Amino acid sequence: MSKKSLIIYFSLSGKTQQAAMQLQQKTAADLYQLQPVEPYSTNYDDIVTRGEKEKDQEIMPAISGELPDFTQYDRIYVGYPNWWDRPPMIIHTLFAQPDFTGKQVIPFATSASSPLSATMAEMKKLIESAGGSFVENEY
């Protein structure tokens, strides 16, 4: 039985959502947007303040809604904006919840100034601690 791919992404400005949709066109993967229970403000300064507080205090915001059933997927792409050269804390929440054992996990990130490589060490640690296999992005 052939398994499918899933794209999970977190986006505030729409850039990561746009990247996720482009990836979906190339992979035909299912798409799921992570949203926090407590929505982020639309004010940039408020987003920065909250994001910094979450990072500095290691606050993992709760995810709104139910995550997809991971058992039907063997590849999971995880997209996020690069905040302070690391993934936002909601990505930490994602890897603290479901079991990624046996899943190939391919991260992708958007940023106005920092390279994806800046977040890879932390993503590799998150993925492997959740039981997944870190895979470099092929796109």
N, CA, C and O atoms as a MOPAC input file, in Angstrom:
PM7 MOZYME 1SCF
protein

 N      0.84700 1    -1.17900 1     0.00000 1
 C      0.00000 1     0.00000 1     0.00000 1
 C      0.89700 1     1.24700 1     0.00000 1
 O      1.79100 1     1.37900 1     0.83500 1
 N      0.64900 1     2.13200 1    -0.92200 1
 C      1.44100 1     3.34900 1    -1.05000 1
 C      0.99900 1     4.37400 1    -0.00700 1
 O     -0.18900 1     4.63900 1     0.17800 1
 N      1.97500 1     4.92200 1     0.64900 1
 C      1.68700 1     5.96500 1     1.63500 1
 C      1.78500 1     7.32100 1     0.97300 1
 O      2.31300 1     7.46500 1    -0.13000 1
 N      1.26400 1     8.30700 1     1.67500 1
 C      1.20600 1     9.66000 1     1.13100 1
 C      2.16400 1    10.58400 1     1.86100 1
 O      2.78400 1    10.22100 1     2.86000 1
 N      2.26000 1    11.78900 1     1.32600 1
 C      3.05400 1    12.84400 1     1.94900 1
 C      2.12500 1    13.90900 1     2.51200 1
 O      1.00800 1    14.10300 1     2.03200 1
 N      2.61200 1    14.59100 1     3.53800 1
 C      1.86500 1    15.64600 1     4.21100 1
 C      2.76000 1    16.86500 1     4.34800 1
 O      3.94500 1    16.74800 1     4.65900 1
 N      2.18500 1    18.02600 1     4.11600 1
 C      2.87400 1    19.29000 1     4.35800 1
 C      2.17700 1    19.96600 1     5.53400 1
 O      0.99100 1    20.29000 1     5.46400 1
 N      2.92200 1    20.17300 1     6.60900 1
 C      2.42800 1    20.91500 1     7.76500 1
 C      3.19900 1    22.22600 1     7.78800 1
 O      4.42700 1    22.22800 1     7.70600 1
 N      2.48700 1    23.33100 1     7.89900 1
 C      3.19600 1    24.60900 1     7.90600 1
 C      2.56100 1    25.59500 1     8.87500 1
 O      1.37600 1    25.51800 1     9.19900 1
 N      3.39800 1    26.52500 1     9.32200 1
 C      2.95800 1    27.64500 1    10.14900 1
 C      3.31500 1    28.91500 1     9.40100 1
 O      4.45600 1    29.08600 1     8.97400 1
 N      2.34900 1    29.80300 1     9.24000 1
 C      2.58400 1    31.02900 1     8.47700 1
 C      1.78500 1    32.17500 1     9.06700 1
 O      0.60800 1    32.02000 1     9.39100 1
 N      2.42700 1    33.32400 1     9.20400 1
 C      1.71700 1    34.52500 1     9.64200 1
 C      1.59000 1    35.53700 1     8.51600 1
 O      0.52200 1    36.11600 1     8.31700 1
 N      2.65900 1    35.75300 1     7.78600 1
 C      2.65000 1    36.77200 1     6.73600 1
 C      2.08900 1    36.24700 1     5.41500 1
 O      1.74300 1    37.02500 1     4.52700 1
 N      2.00300 1    34.93400 1     5.29400 1
 C      1.54600 1    34.32700 1     4.04100 1
 C      2.69100 1    33.78000 1     3.19900 1
 O      2.45200 1    33.02500 1     2.25700 1
 N      3.93700 1    34.14700 1     3.52300 1
 C      5.09500 1    33.67900 1     2.74400 1
 C      5.29200 1    32.16800 1     2.87800 1
 O      5.52400 1    31.48200 1     1.88300 1
 N      5.20100 1    31.65700 1     4.08600 1
 C      5.38000 1    30.21800 1     4.27900 1
 C      4.19600 1    29.46000 1     3.68100 1
 O      4.37000 1    28.36700 1     3.14200 1
 N      3.01000 1    30.02300 1     3.77000 1
 C      1.84600 1    29.39200 1     3.14300 1
 C      2.05700 1    29.30900 1     1.62800 1
 O      1.76000 1    28.28700 1     1.00900 1
 N      2.56300 1    30.37100 1     1.05000 1
 C      2.83600 1    30.39400 1    -0.38800 1
 C      3.86100 1    29.30900 1    -0.75300 1
 O      3.69100 1    28.60000 1    -1.74400 1
 N      4.91600 1    29.18600 1     0.04600 1
 C      5.93000 1    28.15800 1    -0.19900 1
 C      5.32500 1    26.76000 1    -0.05900 1
 O      5.63700 1    25.86500 1    -0.84400 1
 N      4.45800 1    26.57500 1     0.94300 1
 C      3.80400 1    25.27800 1     1.15100 1
 C      2.91900 1    24.91900 1    -0.04200 1
 O      2.88000 1    23.76300 1    -0.46300 1
 N      2.22400 1    25.88800 1    -0.57400 1
 C      1.34800 1    25.62900 1    -1.72900 1
 C      2.17200 1    25.29200 1    -2.98000 1
 O      1.76900 1    24.44700 1    -3.77800 1
 N      3.31100 1    25.94600 1    -3.14700 1
 C      4.19200 1    25.61600 1    -4.27400 1
 C      4.74100 1    24.19900 1    -4.11500 1
 O      4.82800 1    23.44600 1    -5.08500 1
 N      5.10600 1    23.84700 1    -2.89600 1
 C      5.59100 1    22.49800 1    -2.62800 1
 C      4.48800 1    21.46900 1    -2.87800 1
 O      4.74600 1    20.38400 1    -3.39900 1
 N      3.27800 1    21.81600 1    -2.50800 1
 C      2.15200 1    20.90600 1    -2.74300 1
 C      1.96600 1    20.64000 1    -4.23400 1
 O      1.66100 1    19.51300 1    -4.62300 1
 N      2.14400 1    21.65600 1    -5.07300 1
 C      2.01200 1    21.47200 1    -6.51600 1
 C      3.05800 1    20.49400 1    -7.04300 1
 O      2.78800 1    19.75200 1    -7.98700 1
 N      4.24900 1    20.48400 1    -6.44300 1
 C      5.32900 1    19.59400 1    -6.88600 1
 C      5.19400 1    18.18200 1    -6.33300 1
 O      5.65200 1    17.22300 1    -6.95500 1
 N      4.56700 1    18.04900 1    -5.16200 1
 C      4.55000 1    16.75500 1    -4.47200 1
 C      3.17600 1    16.08800 1    -4.40300 1
 O      3.09100 1    14.89100 1    -4.13000 1
 N      2.10700 1    16.83300 1    -4.64400 1
 C      0.72900 1    16.34900 1    -4.48900 1
 C      0.44300 1    15.90900 1    -3.04900 1
 O     -0.43200 1    15.07600 1    -2.81300 1
 N      1.17600 1    16.46600 1    -2.10200 1
 C      0.99700 1    16.13100 1    -0.68600 1
 C     -0.26100 1    16.79000 1    -0.13200 1
 O     -0.72900 1    17.80300 1    -0.65100 1
 N     -0.79700 1    16.19600 1     0.93300 1
 C     -1.87800 1    16.83400 1     1.66500 1
 C     -1.30500 1    18.05400 1     2.38900 1
 O     -0.10300 1    18.12200 1     2.64900 1
 N     -2.16500 1    19.00600 1     2.70600 1
 C     -1.72900 1    20.27300 1     3.28200 1
 C     -2.45800 1    20.52500 1     4.59500 1
 O     -3.67200 1    20.34800 1     4.68400 1
 N     -1.70100 1    20.94300 1     5.62300 1
 C     -2.29700 1    21.25800 1     6.91600 1
 C     -1.60900 1    22.48800 1     7.49800 1
 O     -0.38300 1    22.51500 1     7.61500 1
 N     -2.38400 1    23.50200 1     7.86100 1
 C     -1.82400 1    24.71600 1     8.45100 1
 C     -1.91600 1    24.66000 1     9.97200 1
 O     -2.99400 1    24.48100 1    10.53800 1
 N     -0.76700 1    24.81600 1    10.61900 1
 C     -0.72500 1    24.91300 1    12.08300 1
 C     -1.23000 1    26.28400 1    12.50100 1
 O     -0.81900 1    27.30600 1    11.95200 1
 N     -2.11900 1    26.29100 1    13.46900 1
 C     -2.59900 1    27.55700 1    14.01200 1
 C     -2.60700 1    27.44400 1    15.52900 1
 O     -3.02300 1    26.42000 1    16.07100 1
 N     -2.15300 1    28.48000 1    16.21500 1
 C     -2.16400 1    28.42600 1    17.67300 1
 C     -3.57500 1    28.63700 1    18.21700 1
 O     -4.40500 1    29.28600 1    17.58100 1
 N     -3.83400 1    28.08100 1    19.39900 1
 C     -5.12300 1    28.28700 1    20.06100 1
 C     -5.35100 1    29.78100 1    20.26600 1
 O     -6.43700 1    30.29800 1    20.00200 1
 N     -4.31000 1    30.46800 1    20.74100 1
 C     -4.37600 1    31.92100 1    20.91400 1
 C     -3.73700 1    32.56100 1    19.68400 1
 O     -2.51300 1    32.55700 1    19.55500 1
 N     -4.55000 1    33.11400 1    18.77500 1
 C     -3.99900 1    33.67900 1    17.53600 1
 C     -2.99700 1    34.79700 1    17.80300 1
 O     -3.09700 1    35.52900 1    18.78800 1
 N     -2.03500 1    34.90300 1    16.90300 1
 C     -1.08100 1    36.00600 1    16.96500 1
 C     -1.77300 1    37.28400 1    16.50100 1
 O     -2.70400 1    37.24900 1    15.69700 1
 N     -1.30500 1    38.39300 1    17.01600 1
 C     -1.77700 1    39.70600 1    16.59500 1
 C     -1.44300 1    39.91300 1    15.11900 1
 O     -0.59300 1    39.21500 1    14.56600 1
 N     -2.09600 1    40.84900 1    14.50300 1
 C     -1.73600 1    41.22000 1    13.13500 1
 C     -0.72300 1    42.36300 1    13.13700 1
 O     -0.20600 1    42.74500 1    12.08800 1
 N     -0.44600 1    42.90300 1    14.31900 1
 C      0.52800 1    43.98200 1    14.46800 1
 C      1.93400 1    43.39300 1    14.57100 1
 O      2.20100 1    42.56500 1    15.44200 1
 N      2.82400 1    43.81600 1    13.69000 1
 C      4.17400 1    43.26000 1    13.61500 1
 C      4.91300 1    43.35000 1    14.95100 1
 O      5.51600 1    42.37000 1    15.39000 1
 N      4.87200 1    44.51000 1    15.59700 1
 C      5.58300 1    44.67300 1    16.86700 1
 C      5.05600 1    43.72100 1    17.93500 1
 O      5.82800 1    43.19500 1    18.73700 1
 N      3.74500 1    43.49800 1    17.94600 1
 C      3.15600 1    42.56200 1    18.90500 1
 C      3.60800 1    41.12600 1    18.61100 1
 O      3.86600 1    40.35000 1    19.53100 1
 N      3.70100 1    40.78200 1    17.32400 1
 C      4.17000 1    39.44100 1    16.93200 1
 C      5.60700 1    39.23900 1    17.40900 1
 O      5.93800 1    38.19500 1    17.97000 1
 N      6.45900 1    40.24400 1    17.18300 1
 C      7.86000 1    40.16000 1    17.59900 1
 C      7.95200 1    40.00100 1    19.12000 1
 O      8.70400 1    39.16000 1    19.61200 1
 N      7.19900 1    40.79500 1    19.84900 1
 C      7.22100 1    40.72000 1    21.31400 1
 C      6.80000 1    39.33100 1    21.78800 1
 O      7.46000 1    38.73200 1    22.63700 1
 N      5.70300 1    38.82500 1    21.23900 1
 C      5.22300 1    37.50000 1    21.65100 1
 C      6.21100 1    36.40800 1    21.23400 1
 O      6.51700 1    35.51300 1    22.02200 1
 N      6.70200 1    36.48100 1    20.01200 1
 C      7.64300 1    35.48000 1    19.53000 1
 C      8.91100 1    35.42700 1    20.36300 1
 O      9.41000 1    34.34800 1    20.68200 1
 N      9.43000 1    36.59500 1    20.71600 1
 C     10.63200 1    36.65600 1    21.55900 1
 C     10.37000 1    36.08900 1    22.94900 1
 O     11.20300 1    35.37000 1    23.50000 1
 N      9.21500 1    36.41500 1    23.50900 1
 C      8.86900 1    35.89500 1    24.83200 1
 C      8.76100 1    34.36900 1    24.78200 1
 O      9.28100 1    33.68200 1    25.66100 1
 N      8.08500 1    33.83800 1    23.75700 1
 C      7.95600 1    32.38300 1    23.62400 1
 C      9.33600 1    31.73600 1    23.50900 1
 O      9.60600 1    30.71500 1    24.14200 1
 N     10.20600 1    32.33700 1    22.69500 1
 C     11.55900 1    31.80100 1    22.49900 1
 C     12.35600 1    31.85900 1    23.79400 1
 O     12.91800 1    30.85400 1    24.22800 1
 N     12.40500 1    33.02500 1    24.40400 1
 C     13.24200 1    33.22400 1    25.59000 1
 C     12.76700 1    32.39600 1    26.78900 1
 O     13.58300 1    31.92700 1    27.58300 1
 N     11.45400 1    32.21700 1    26.91900 1
 C     10.90400 1    31.47500 1    28.05400 1
 C     10.52700 1    30.03800 1    27.67400 1
 O      9.96300 1    29.30200 1    28.48300 1
 N     10.84400 1    29.65100 1    26.43700 1
 C     10.53100 1    28.31700 1    25.90900 1
 C      9.05700 1    27.95800 1    26.11500 1
 O      8.71800 1    26.86200 1    26.56200 1
 N      8.19800 1    28.91500 1    25.77400 1
 C      6.74800 1    28.72000 1    25.83600 1
 C      6.30400 1    28.07300 1    24.52900 1
 O      6.53000 1    28.63100 1    23.45500 1
 N      5.68300 1    26.92100 1    24.60900 1
 C      5.20600 1    26.23200 1    23.41000 1
 C      3.69900 1    26.46200 1    23.28600 1
 O      2.91900 1    25.86700 1    24.03100 1
 N      3.28300 1    27.32200 1    22.34700 1
 C      1.85300 1    27.60700 1    22.21400 1
 C      1.07100 1    26.36600 1    21.77200 1
 O      1.52900 1    25.58300 1    20.94000 1
 N     -0.10900 1    26.21400 1    22.34900 1
 C     -0.97100 1    25.08500 1    21.99500 1
 C     -1.44600 1    25.22100 1    20.55400 1
 O     -1.66800 1    26.32500 1    20.05400 1
 N     -1.59500 1    24.08300 1    19.90600 1
 C     -2.06300 1    24.03900 1    18.51700 1
 C     -3.58000 1    23.92000 1    18.50700 1
 O     -4.15400 1    23.09600 1    19.22000 1
 N     -4.21800 1    24.74400 1    17.69800 1
 C     -5.66700 1    24.72900 1    17.55900 1
 C     -6.08800 1    23.58200 1    16.64600 1
 O     -5.47000 1    23.33800 1    15.60900 1
 N     -7.12400 1    22.89700 1    17.03900 1
 C     -7.65600 1    21.82400 1    16.20100 1
 C     -6.86400 1    20.53500 1    16.35000 1
 O     -5.89100 1    20.45400 1    17.10000 1
 N     -7.31300 1    19.54100 1    15.61700 1
 C     -6.70400 1    18.21900 1    15.67200 1
 C     -5.71900 1    18.05000 1    14.52800 1
 O     -6.00800 1    18.40900 1    13.38600 1
 N     -4.56500 1    17.50700 1    14.84200 1
 C     -3.56700 1    17.24000 1    13.80300 1
 C     -4.03300 1    16.07400 1    12.93400 1
 O     -4.81500 1    15.23700 1    13.38500 1
 N     -3.56000 1    16.01700 1    11.69700 1
 C     -3.90400 1    14.88400 1    10.83400 1
 C     -3.39600 1    13.56700 1    11.43200 1
 O     -2.48800 1    13.56200 1    12.26300 1
 N     -3.98500 1    12.47100 1    11.00500 1
 C     -3.56000 1    11.13700 1    11.40800 1
 C     -2.25300 1    10.81300 1    10.68800 1
 O     -2.24400 1    10.58400 1     9.47900 1
 N     -1.16000 1    10.79600 1    11.43300 1
 C      0.16500 1    10.60500 1    10.83500 1
 C      0.38800 1     9.19300 1    10.30800 1
 O      1.30600 1     8.97400 1     9.51700 1
 N     -0.42500 1     8.23400 1    10.72600 1
 C     -0.18000 1     6.84600 1    10.31200 1
 C     -0.31200 1     6.65200 1     8.80500 1
 O      0.24400 1     5.69800 1     8.26000 1
 N     -1.02500 1     7.52500 1     8.13400 1
 C     -1.20100 1     7.37900 1     6.68600 1
 C     -0.09300 1     8.04100 1     5.86100 1
 O     -0.14100 1     8.02100 1     4.63100 1
 N      0.89000 1     8.61800 1     6.52500 1
 C      1.95700 1     9.34400 1     5.82700 1
 C      3.32500 1     8.73900 1     6.13600 1
 O      3.58800 1     8.31000 1     7.26000 1
 N      4.19000 1     8.71200 1     5.12400 1
 C      5.56600 1     8.30300 1     5.39000 1
 C      6.53700 1     9.47000 1     5.23700 1
 O      7.66100 1     9.40600 1     5.73500 1
 N      6.11600 1    10.53900 1     4.55000 1
 C      6.92600 1    11.75600 1     4.41500 1
 C      6.11600 1    12.92800 1     4.93600 1
 O      4.94700 1    13.10200 1     4.59000 1
 N      6.76200 1    13.73300 1     5.78000 1
 C      6.09800 1    14.91000 1     6.32000 1
 C      7.02800 1    16.10700 1     6.12600 1
 O      8.13400 1    16.14400 1     6.66400 1
 N      6.56100 1    17.08000 1     5.35200 1
 C      7.28100 1    18.33500 1     5.16200 1
 C      6.80000 1    19.29200 1     6.24300 1
 O      5.59900 1    19.38800 1     6.49700 1
 N      7.72000 1    19.99800 1     6.87600 1
 C      7.35000 1    20.94200 1     7.93100 1
 C      7.91400 1    22.31100 1     7.56200 1
 O      9.12600 1    22.48700 1     7.44600 1
 N      7.00700 1    23.28200 1     7.38000 1
 C      7.40000 1    24.62700 1     6.97200 1
 C      7.10600 1    25.66000 1     8.03900 1
 O      6.14300 1    25.54500 1     8.79700 1
 N      7.95600 1    26.66900 1     8.08000 1
 C      7.84200 1    27.68800 1     9.12200 1
 C      8.66200 1    28.91600 1     8.72500 1
 O      9.58100 1    28.81500 1     7.91200 1
 N      8.33200 1    30.06900 1     9.29500 1
 C      9.19600 1    31.23900 1     9.11700 1
 C     10.40400 1    31.10800 1    10.04400 1
 O     10.29400 1    30.56400 1    11.14300 1
 N     11.53100 1    31.59700 1     9.60700 1
 C     12.75400 1    31.57400 1    10.39700 1
 C     12.71200 1    32.77100 1    11.34300 1
 O     12.80400 1    33.91800 1    10.90700 1
 N     12.57200 1    32.49800 1    12.63300 1
 C     12.54000 1    33.55900 1    13.64200 1
 C     13.80300 1    33.46700 1    14.48200 1
 O     14.00900 1    32.47100 1    15.17500 1
 N     14.65000 1    34.48700 1    14.43400 1
 C     15.88300 1    34.52500 1    15.21300 1
 C     16.73500 1    33.27000 1    14.96100 1
 O     17.28800 1    32.68700 1    15.89400 1
 N     16.82800 1    32.87500 1    13.70700 1
 C     17.61300 1    31.70700 1    13.28900 1
 C     17.15700 1    30.40600 1    13.93800 1
 O     17.96500 1    29.52600 1    14.23500 1
 N     15.84900 1    30.30300 1    14.15200 1
 C     15.27600 1    29.07000 1    14.69300 1
 C     13.80200 1    28.99200 1    14.32600 1
 O     13.20000 1    30.00300 1    13.96300 1
 N     13.21600 1    27.80700 1    14.41600 1
 C     11.78500 1    27.70600 1    14.14400 1
 C     10.97000 1    28.32100 1    15.27900 1
 O     11.41100 1    28.30100 1    16.42800 1
 N      9.79400 1    28.86500 1    14.98100 1
 C      8.92300 1    29.37900 1    16.03500 1
 C      8.57300 1    28.26500 1    17.02900 1
 O      8.63300 1    27.08200 1    16.69400 1
 N      8.21800 1    28.64500 1    18.21700 1
 C      7.95600 1    27.66400 1    19.27600 1
 C      6.76300 1    26.76200 1    18.97100 1
 O      6.67900 1    25.67000 1    19.53300 1
 N      5.84400 1    27.17100 1    18.11000 1
 C      4.73000 1    26.28700 1    17.76000 1
 C      5.24500 1    25.04800 1    17.01800 1
 O      4.59500 1    24.00300 1    17.03700 1
 N      6.39800 1    25.15700 1    16.37000 1
 C      7.00900 1    23.99300 1    15.72100 1
 C      7.52200 1    23.03400 1    16.79700 1
 O      7.45900 1    21.81800 1    16.61700 1
 N      8.02600 1    23.56300 1    17.90400 1
 C      8.41600 1    22.71800 1    19.03200 1
 C      7.19200 1    21.97900 1    19.57500 1
 O      7.27100 1    20.79600 1    19.90800 1
 N      6.05700 1    22.68400 1    19.66300 1
 C      4.81300 1    22.06200 1    20.11200 1
 C      4.44800 1    20.89800 1    19.20300 1
 O      4.06600 1    19.82900 1    19.67800 1
 N      4.56600 1    21.10400 1    17.90100 1
 C      4.25400 1    20.05100 1    16.93400 1
 C      5.06200 1    18.79000 1    17.21900 1
 O      4.50400 1    17.69300 1    17.24400 1
 N      6.35400 1    18.93100 1    17.43200 1
 C      7.20300 1    17.75400 1    17.63200 1
 C      7.08400 1    17.15600 1    19.03100 1
 O      7.58100 1    16.05600 1    19.27200 1
 N      6.44100 1    17.85300 1    19.94700 1
 C      6.21600 1    17.32100 1    21.28800 1
 C      4.94200 1    16.47800 1    21.35500 1
 O      4.70800 1    15.79800 1    22.35500 1
 N      4.11000 1    16.51300 1    20.29900 1
 C      2.81600 1    15.85200 1    20.36100 1
 C      2.76300 1    14.48400 1    19.68000 1
 O      2.80100 1    13.46200 1    20.36500 1
 N      2.67700 1    14.44000 1    18.35400 1
 C      2.49700 1    13.13500 1    17.72000 1
 C      3.80300 1    12.36200 1    17.63400 1
 O      4.88500 1    12.90000 1    17.86800 1
 N      3.67400 1    11.10500 1    17.29700 1
 C      4.82500 1    10.23300 1    17.14500 1
 C      5.29900 1    10.29300 1    15.69900 1
 O      4.55000 1     9.96300 1    14.77900 1
 N      6.52400 1    10.70900 1    15.50400 1
 C      7.10100 1    10.80400 1    14.16600 1
 C      7.93600 1     9.56800 1    13.81700 1
 O      8.64500 1     9.56500 1    12.81100 1
 N      7.85600 1     8.52300 1    14.63800 1
 C      8.65400 1     7.32400 1    14.42000 1
 C      8.40700 1     6.74800 1    13.03000 1
 O      7.26800 1     6.52900 1    12.61800 1
 N      9.50300 1     6.51200 1    12.32400 1
 C      9.41200 1     5.93400 1    10.98300 1
 C      9.06500 1     6.92500 1     9.89100 1
 O      8.93100 1     6.53700 1     8.73000 1
 N      8.91900 1     8.18600 1    10.22900 1
 C      8.55600 1     9.20700 1     9.23400 1
 C      9.80200 1     9.91500 1     8.73100 1
 O     10.70500 1    10.22800 1     9.50700 1
 N      9.84900 1    10.16100 1     7.44900 1
 C     10.86400 1    11.03600 1     6.88300 1
 C     10.33600 1    12.45500 1     7.02900 1
 O      9.23700 1    12.75600 1     6.56300 1
 N     11.10200 1    13.33000 1     7.66900 1
 C     10.65100 1    14.69300 1     7.90700 1
 C     11.60100 1    15.64400 1     7.19000 1
 O     12.81200 1    15.62900 1     7.41000 1
 N     11.01400 1    16.47400 1     6.32200 1
 C     11.77600 1    17.39900 1     5.49200 1
 C     11.37900 1    18.82700 1     5.85800 1
 O     10.27900 1    19.26400 1     5.51800 1
 N     12.25000 1    19.55700 1     6.54100 1
 C     11.90700 1    20.94000 1     6.90100 1
 C     12.12900 1    21.91400 1     5.74400 1
 O     12.99100 1    21.70900 1     4.88900 1
 N     11.32500 1    22.98100 1     5.74400 1
 C     11.55200 1    24.11200 1     4.84300 1
 C     11.15700 1    25.38300 1     5.58200 1
 O     10.24300 1    25.37900 1     6.40700 1
 N     11.85600 1    26.46500 1     5.27700 1
 C     11.62500 1    27.71200 1     6.00000 1
 C     11.64700 1    28.89500 1     5.05400 1
 O     12.22600 1    28.84100 1     3.96900 1
 N     11.00400 1    29.96100 1     5.49100 1
 C     11.03300 1    31.21600 1     4.75600 1
 C     11.67100 1    32.26900 1     5.65300 1
 O     11.53300 1    32.23600 1     6.87600 1
 N     12.37000 1    33.20200 1     5.01700 1
 C     13.01600 1    34.26700 1     5.76800 1
 C     13.36000 1    35.40200 1     4.82300 1
 O     13.66400 1    35.18300 1     3.65000 1
 N     13.31100 1    36.59900 1     5.33900 1
 C     13.70100 1    37.76100 1     4.53900 1
 C     15.21500 1    37.92200 1     4.51700 1
 O     15.75900 1    38.56300 1     3.61800 1
 N     15.90600 1    37.33800 1     5.51300 1
 C     17.34000 1    37.60400 1     5.59300 1
 C     18.22200 1    36.42400 1     5.97600 1
 O     19.41900 1    36.44700 1     5.69000 1
 N     17.67900 1    35.40300 1     6.60500 1
 C     18.50700 1    34.30200 1     7.10000 1
 C     18.32900 1    33.05000 1     6.24700 1
 O     17.23600 1    32.78300 1     5.74700 1
 N     19.40700 1    32.28300 1     6.08100 1
 C     19.30200 1    31.04900 1     5.30500 1
 C     18.61500 1    29.93500 1     6.09000 1
 O     18.60700 1    29.94200 1     7.32100 1
 N     18.04300 1    28.98500 1     5.36800 1
 C     17.40500 1    27.81400 1     5.97300 1
 C     18.39200 1    27.08200 1     6.87200 1
 O     18.01400 1    26.55900 1     7.92100 1
 N     19.64300 1    27.04500 1     6.46700 1
 C     20.66100 1    26.30700 1     7.22000 1
 C     20.76600 1    26.77900 1     8.66700 1
 O     21.18800 1    26.01600 1     9.53600 1
 N     20.39000 1    28.02000 1     8.93500 1
 C     20.47900 1    28.55900 1    10.29300 1
 C     19.58200 1    27.79700 1    11.26800 1
 O     19.85900 1    27.77100 1    12.46700 1
 N     18.52400 1    27.18500 1    10.77300 1
 C     17.56400 1    26.48300 1    11.64000 1
 C     17.73800 1    24.96300 1    11.63600 1
 O     17.07900 1    24.26800 1    12.40900 1
 N     18.61000 1    24.44300 1    10.78500 1
 C     18.67200 1    22.99800 1    10.57600 1
 C     19.15200 1    22.19300 1    11.77400 1
 O     18.62700 1    21.10600 1    12.01400 1
 N     20.12400 1    22.67800 1    12.53300 1
 C     20.59800 1    21.92200 1    13.69200 1
 C     19.46700 1    21.72100 1    14.69600 1
 O     19.29300 1    20.62900 1    15.23600 1
 N     18.70200 1    22.78200 1    14.94000 1
 C     17.59400 1    22.67200 1    15.89100 1
 C     16.48200 1    21.77600 1    15.34000 1
 O     15.90000 1    20.98300 1    16.08100 1
 N     16.18800 1    21.89800 1    14.05000 1
 C     15.15500 1    21.05200 1    13.44700 1
 C     15.56300 1    19.57300 1    13.48200 1
 O     14.74000 1    18.70600 1    13.77800 1
 N     16.81400 1    19.29500 1    13.18600 1
 C     17.30100 1    17.90600 1    13.21300 1
 C     17.10400 1    17.31700 1    14.61500 1
 O     16.66600 1    16.17600 1    14.76200 1
 N     17.43100 1    18.10400 1    15.63300 1
 C     17.26300 1    17.65400 1    17.01700 1
 C     15.78000 1    17.40700 1    17.34000 1
 O     15.44000 1    16.38900 1    17.94100 1
 N     14.90700 1    18.33000 1    16.94400 1
 C     13.47100 1    18.16900 1    17.19800 1
 C     12.92400 1    16.92000 1    16.50000 1
 O     12.19000 1    16.13300 1    17.09700 1
 N     13.29000 1    16.75700 1    15.24400 1
 C     12.79500 1    15.63200 1    14.44000 1
 C     13.26200 1    14.30700 1    15.03200 1
 O     12.46700 1    13.38700 1    15.22100 1
 N     14.54700 1    14.21900 1    15.31900 1
 C     15.08200 1    12.95900 1    15.83000 1
 C     14.58700 1    12.64400 1    17.23400 1
 O     14.39700 1    11.47400 1    17.56800 1
 N     14.37400 1    13.67100 1    18.07000 1
 C     13.85300 1    13.42300 1    19.42200 1
 C     12.39800 1    12.94400 1    19.38000 1
 O     11.92000 1    12.31700 1    20.32600 1
 N     11.69600 1    13.24100 1    18.27700 1
 C     10.31200 1    12.78400 1    18.10500 1
 C     10.25500 1    11.44500 1    17.36700 1
 O      9.16900 1    10.93900 1    17.08300 1
 N     11.42800 1    10.86800 1    17.05500 1
 C     11.46800 1     9.55900 1    16.40600 1
 C     11.54000 1     9.58600 1    14.89300 1
 O     11.57700 1     8.53300 1    14.25700 1
 N     11.55900 1    10.77300 1    14.30800 1
 C     11.59100 1    10.88800 1    12.85300 1
 C     12.99200 1    10.84600 1    12.28400 1
 O     13.98300 1    10.90600 1    13.01200 1
 N     13.05400 1    10.74100 1    10.96100 1
 C     14.32700 1    10.78500 1    10.24400 1
 C     14.43300 1    12.12000 1     9.53200 1
 O     13.59600 1    12.44900 1     8.69300 1
 N     15.45400 1    12.88600 1     9.86200 1
 C     15.69900 1    14.18100 1     9.23400 1
 C     16.14900 1    13.96100 1     7.79300 1
 O     17.06300 1    13.17800 1     7.53500 1
 N     15.50300 1    14.65600 1     6.85400 1
 C     15.85700 1    14.56600 1     5.44300 1
 C     16.07400 1    15.98100 1     4.91600 1
 O     15.24100 1    16.86200 1     5.13000 1
 N     17.18500 1    16.19700 1     4.23300 1
 C     17.43700 1    17.50400 1     3.61900 1
 C     16.36300 1    17.77000 1     2.58000 1
 O     15.90800 1    16.85100 1     1.89900 1
 N     15.96100 1    19.01700 1     2.45800 1
 C     14.95400 1    19.42700 1     1.48400 1
 C     15.49900 1    19.26400 1     0.06700 1
 O     16.55800 1    19.79500 1    -0.27000 1
 N     14.76000 1    18.52400 1    -0.75400 1
 C     15.20400 1    18.30700 1    -2.13100 1
 C     14.67300 1    19.34400 1    -3.11300 1
 O     14.98500 1    19.28700 1    -4.30200 1
 N     13.86700 1    20.29900 1    -2.62200 1
 C     13.29400 1    21.31100 1    -3.52500 1
 C     13.93200 1    22.64900 1    -3.32500 1
 O     13.57100 1    23.61300 1    -4.00000 1

